[in-house]
């Protein structure tokens, strides 16, 4: 079956509903946009600069994506266009012959082959940390997951079965991350012509619910942690001092662990840190007096540029999870993660009456929505706020004044 035979099917279907087959000719000029309509995969309406709106159907046949014009929206109703589109899709699905199947195999790769191609073409543009993490997920959970599927035939049922099994096996977080990787890859498959547009099976699957932790340190817990870190910084072990100073700087700046451990002396510019890279790209971190004094108190070595240096092994500190576990246990904070120190910074900023946009800039967030989940209050602050609001309302009711 060829694209010509599909056009003939459209003309026949239009004739059956009393519409001239000549309407199936595509308008001249390049389409401005295409709106895909969810009633049928591959069915949509194209908008032209001239103001014309034309129904189309797009389907994969013989290893190639075919786009067939149905007719103008000014003449054909949506229901009529859907009926024609379904006939075209049905004929395309059953119209394969052995030669067409061989062509399909040559043009539409199997999923594992496609993922290798996607990685080769796209992963070089990712950050090294993103590349490392995504590659690990791909090797463990995506490679070999669809051994019989071609990239153009992978459907929602197959992806759903894989996603549910992965959630049970590796947990909801890992499954969500793998689904995001697969979705991005299949978007590229549509862009490269391997799949019909708007047919990504991942979009019909609801991700596992994310349980955001609301843990942050109270004033008493901060005091206990501060005492442990002060003891380590006052000791004789220079590496232990560096570990404690790095953790204290996390509390004082709200930075991510990788942002602190990657700091170099040239990054310190007066009251600012110029981060060469972060989760949201290069950014500036403003330093309070305590944070700046902490950095300036760090010992320097002429042979390295790193602020946090492992003096035992003569190299940059690359991880502080082991020393953190030790300090955390000494302070009696066994359920606290390093990332909860970032929560603590944001929560104390909110309790200090800073606005969410301001806190977002301090944390390096691109969206206020990302900041809002860090904004937690202690019960005492909520009680103070409730009392203040109640008192103001009572004054207004009694005196007519705020």
C-alpha positions in Angstrom: 0.0 0.0 0.0 1.3 3.4 -1.0 0.5 7.0 0.0 -1.4 7.2 -3.3 -3.7 4.4 -2.3 -4.3 6.1 1.0 -5.3 9.3 -0.8 -7.8 7.2 -2.9 -9.3 5.8 0.3 -9.8 9.4 1.5 -11.4 10.4 -1.7 -13.7 7.4 -1.6 -14.7 8.1 2.0 -15.4 11.8 1.2 -17.6 10.7 -1.7 -19.6 8.5 0.6 -20.5 11.5 2.8 -21.3 13.7 -0.2 -18.1 15.8 -0.2 -16.1 16.5 -3.4 -12.9 14.4 -3.5 -11.1 17.5 -4.8 -11.2 18.9 -1.2 -8.5 16.3 -0.2 -5.9 18.3 -2.0 -3.5 20.0 0.4 -3.4 23.8 0.4 -0.4 25.6 -1.0 2.1 27.1 1.3 3.8 25.9 4.5 1.5 25.1 7.5 2.0 27.4 10.5 1.0 25.0 13.2 -0.7 21.6 13.8 -3.1 20.9 16.5 -3.4 17.2 17.4 -6.9 16.1 18.4 -7.0 13.3 21.0 -10.0 11.4 19.6 -7.7 9.4 17.4 -3.9 9.1 17.3 -2.5 10.9 14.3 -5.6 13.0 13.7 -5.3 16.7 13.7 -5.9 20.1 12.1 -3.3 22.2 10.3 -3.4 25.9 10.3 -2.0 27.8 7.3 -0.9 31.5 7.1 -3.8 32.1 4.7 -6.2 31.4 7.5 -7.3 28.0 6.2 -7.7 25.1 8.6 -7.4 21.6 7.2 -8.0 18.2 8.8 -5.1 15.7 8.3 -4.4 12.2 9.3 -0.8 10.9 9.9 0.1 7.3 10.1 3.1 5.1 9.7 3.2 2.8 6.7 6.1 1.0 5.1 8.6 2.3 7.7 7.7 5.9 6.8 5.3 8.5 8.3 2.6 9.4 5.8 0.6 12.6 6.2 -2.7 12.6 4.2 -5.0 15.7 3.8 -8.6 15.0 4.5 -10.2 18.3 3.8 -10.9 21.9 5.0 -12.5 22.4 8.4 -14.8 25.0 6.8 -16.6 22.3 4.8 -16.1 19.0 6.7 -17.3 18.6 10.3 -15.0 17.1 12.9 -17.1 14.0 13.1 -16.9 13.4 9.3 -13.1 14.0 9.4 -12.7 11.5 12.3 -14.6 8.8 10.3 -12.3 9.4 7.3 -9.2 9.3 9.5 -10.1 6.0 11.0 -10.6 4.4 7.6 -7.1 5.6 6.6 -5.5 4.3 9.8 -7.3 1.0 9.5 -6.2 0.5 5.9 -2.6 1.5 6.7 -2.4 -1.0 9.6 -3.7 -4.0 7.6 -2.1 -3.1 4.3 1.5 -4.4 5.0 3.0 -7.0 2.6 6.3 -8.9 3.1 8.2 -6.2 1.1 6.7 -3.5 3.3 7.6 -5.4 6.5 11.2 -5.6 5.3 11.2 -1.9 4.6 9.7 -1.2 8.0 12.5 -3.2 9.7 15.1 -1.1 7.8 13.5 2.2 8.7 12.1 1.7 12.2 14.7 0.2 14.6 14.1 -2.0 17.5 13.8 -0.2 20.8 17.4 -1.1 22.0 18.9 0.0 18.7 16.9 3.2 18.9 17.9 4.0 22.5 21.6 3.6 21.5 21.0 6.0 18.6 19.2 8.5 20.9 22.0 8.3 23.4 24.7 8.9 20.8 23.0 11.9 19.3 21.6 13.6 22.4 23.5 12.7 25.6 26.6 14.8 24.7 24.5 17.9 25.3 23.5 16.9 28.8 25.4 17.9 32.0 27.9 15.2 33.1 25.9 14.5 36.3 22.7 14.1 34.2 24.5 11.9 31.7 25.9 9.6 34.4 22.5 9.3 36.3 20.4 8.8 33.1 22.9 6.2 31.7 22.6 4.2 35.0 18.8 4.2 34.8 18.9 3.2 31.1 21.3 0.3 31.6 19.5 -1.1 34.6 15.8 -0.6 33.6 15.3 0.4 29.9 17.8 -1.7 27.9 16.2 -5.0 27.1 12.9 -4.0 28.6 11.1 -4.2 25.2 13.0 -7.0 23.3 10.4 -7.6 20.6 9.2 -4.0 20.1 10.1 -1.7 17.3 10.2 2.0 18.2 7.1 2.7 16.0 5.0 -0.1 17.5 5.6 0.4 21.2 2.2 1.1 22.7 0.7 2.3 26.0 -0.1 -1.2 27.2 3.5 -2.4 26.9 4.9 0.7 28.6 2.3 0.5 31.4 3.2 -3.1 32.1 6.9 -2.2 32.2 6.2 0.8 34.5 4.1 -1.1 37.0 6.7 -3.9 37.2 9.5 -1.4 37.6 7.7 0.4 40.4 7.3 -2.8 42.3 10.9 -3.8 41.7 12.9 -0.6 42.1 10.5 1.8 43.8 8.3 4.7 42.6 11.1 7.3 42.3 13.2 5.2 40.0 10.2 4.3 37.9 9.2 7.9 37.5 12.7 8.8 36.4 12.9 6.0 33.9 9.5 7.0 32.5 10.7 10.6 32.0 13.8 9.3 30.1 11.7 7.0 27.9 9.2 9.8 27.2 12.0 12.2 26.1 13.5 9.5 23.8 10.1 8.8 22.2 9.5 12.5 21.6 12.7 12.4 19.6 11.5 9.3 17.7 8.5 11.4 16.5 10.8 14.3 15.6 13.0 12.0 13.6 10.1 10.4 11.7 10.2 7.0 13.4 6.8 7.5 15.0 3.6 9.3 14.1 3.4 12.7 15.8 1.4 12.8 19.0 1.5 9.1 19.7 4.0 9.0 22.5 2.6 6.2 24.8 4.2 7.6 27.9 1.8 10.6 28.0 -1.1 8.3 28.9 0.6 7.0 32.0 0.3 8.7 35.3 3.5 8.9 37.3 3.8 7.6 40.9 2.9 10.1 43.5 5.9 12.0 44.8 6.2 12.1 48.6 8.1 15.3 49.4 9.8 15.3 52.8 9.0 18.2 55.0 11.9 17.7 57.4 13.9 20.7 58.6 15.9 21.4 61.7 14.3 23.2 64.7 16.3 25.7 66.7 17.2 23.1 69.3 18.4 20.7 66.6 20.4 23.4 64.9 22.1 24.1 68.3 23.0 20.4 68.7 24.4 20.2 65.1 26.3 23.5 65.6 28.0 22.1 68.7 29.1 18.9 66.9 30.4 20.9 63.9 32.2 23.4 66.1 34.0 20.6 67.9 35.2 19.1 64.6 36.3 22.4 63.2 38.3 23.1 66.4 40.1 19.7 66.2 43.6 18.9 64.8 42.4 16.8 61.8 42.4 19.2 58.8 40.3 16.9 56.7 37.7 16.6 59.5 37.7 20.4 59.7 37.0 20.7 56.0 34.1 18.2 56.2 32.5 20.1 59.1 33.1 23.5 57.4 31.5 22.2 54.1 28.4 21.0 56.1 28.1 24.3 58.0 28.3 26.2 54.7 25.4 24.1 53.4 23.3 25.4 56.3 24.4 29.0 55.9 23.8 29.2 52.2 21.1 26.7 51.3 23.3 25.4 48.5 23.3 21.9 47.1 26.1 19.5 48.1 27.6 19.4 44.6 27.6 23.2 44.5 29.6 23.5 47.7 32.1 20.7 47.0 32.9 22.1 43.5 33.9 25.5 44.9 37.3 26.9 43.9 39.0 29.9 45.3 38.5 32.1 42.2 34.7 31.6 42.7 34.8 33.8 45.8 34.2 37.4 44.7 33.8 39.6 47.8 30.4 38.9 49.3 29.4 36.5 46.4 30.1 33.1 45.1 30.0 32.7 41.4 28.9 29.1 40.7 30.2 28.0 37.3 27.5 25.4 37.1 24.5 24.3 39.1 21.2 22.4 38.6 19.8 25.5 36.9 23.1 26.7 35.3 25.6 29.3 36.4 24.4 31.5 39.3 25.4 33.8 42.0 25.2 32.9 45.7 25.2 35.9 48.1 27.1 35.4 51.4 26.3 36.6 54.8 29.1 37.6 57.2 29.2 34.2 58.8 29.4 32.3 55.5 32.1 34.6 54.1 34.2 34.3 57.3 33.9 30.5 57.3 35.3 30.4 53.7 38.1 32.8 54.4 39.1 30.8 57.5 39.7 27.7 55.3 43.5 26.9 54.8 44.8 27.4 51.3 47.3 25.4 49.4 49.3 26.8 46.5 49.0 23.5 44.6 45.2 23.4 44.4 42.3 25.7 43.6 39.7 23.8 45.6 38.2 25.4 48.8 37.3 22.0 50.3 40.4 19.8 50.2 41.0 16.3 51.5 44.3 16.7 53.2 44.6 12.9 53.9 44.5 11.9 50.3 45.7 15.2 48.8 42.7 15.7 46.5 39.4 17.5 46.2 36.6 16.4 48.6 34.1 14.6 46.4 31.6 13.3 49.0 30.6 14.2 52.5 28.0 11.5 53.1 30.1 9.4 55.4 31.3 12.3 57.7 27.7 13.6 57.7 26.4 10.3 59.0 29.0 10.5 61.8 28.1 14.2 62.7 24.4 13.6 62.4 24.5 10.6 64.8 26.6 12.6 67.3 23.9 15.3 67.2 21.0 12.9 67.6 19.6 13.7 64.1 19.4 10.2 62.7 16.5 10.9 60.3 18.0 14.1 58.8 19.5 14.0 55.2 22.0 16.5 53.8 19.3 17.9 51.6 17.3 18.7 54.6 19.8 21.4 55.5 18.6 23.1 52.3 15.0 22.8 53.5 16.1 24.3 56.8 17.7 27.4 55.1 14.5 28.0 53.1 12.2 27.4 56.0 14.0 29.9 58.3 14.0 32.4 55.4 10.2 32.1 55.2 9.8 32.3 58.9 11.9 35.5 58.7 9.2 37.0 56.4 11.2 36.7 53.2 9.0 36.4 50.0 9.0 33.2 48.0 10.5 35.0 44.9 13.4 36.3 47.0 14.0 32.8 48.5 13.8 31.3 45.1 16.6 33.6 43.9 18.7 32.7 47.0 18.2 29.0 46.3 18.7 29.3 42.5 15.2 28.1 41.6 13.9 28.8 38.1 10.2 28.7 39.3 8.4 29.9 42.5 6.6 26.5 42.5 9.9 24.8 43.2 10.5 27.1 46.2 7.0 26.7 47.8 7.6 23.1 48.9 10.6 24.2 51.0 8.5 26.8 52.8 7.6 25.0 56.1 6.7 26.6 59.4 7.3 25.6 62.9 4.1 25.3 65.1 5.2 28.3 67.2 5.4 30.6 64.1 2.0 29.4 62.9 0.5 30.1 66.4 2.0 33.6 66.4 0.6 34.3 63.0 -2.8 33.0 64.0 -2.8 35.1 67.1 -1.8 38.2 65.3 -4.5 37.8 62.6 -7.1 37.1 65.2 -6.1 40.1 67.3 -6.3 42.3 64.2 -9.8 41.1 63.3 -11.0 41.6 66.9 -9.7 45.2 66.9 -11.4 45.9 63.6 -14.7 44.5 64.9 -14.6 46.5 68.2 -13.2 49.8 67.0 -13.6 49.8 63.2 -9.8 50.2 62.8 -7.2 47.7 61.8 
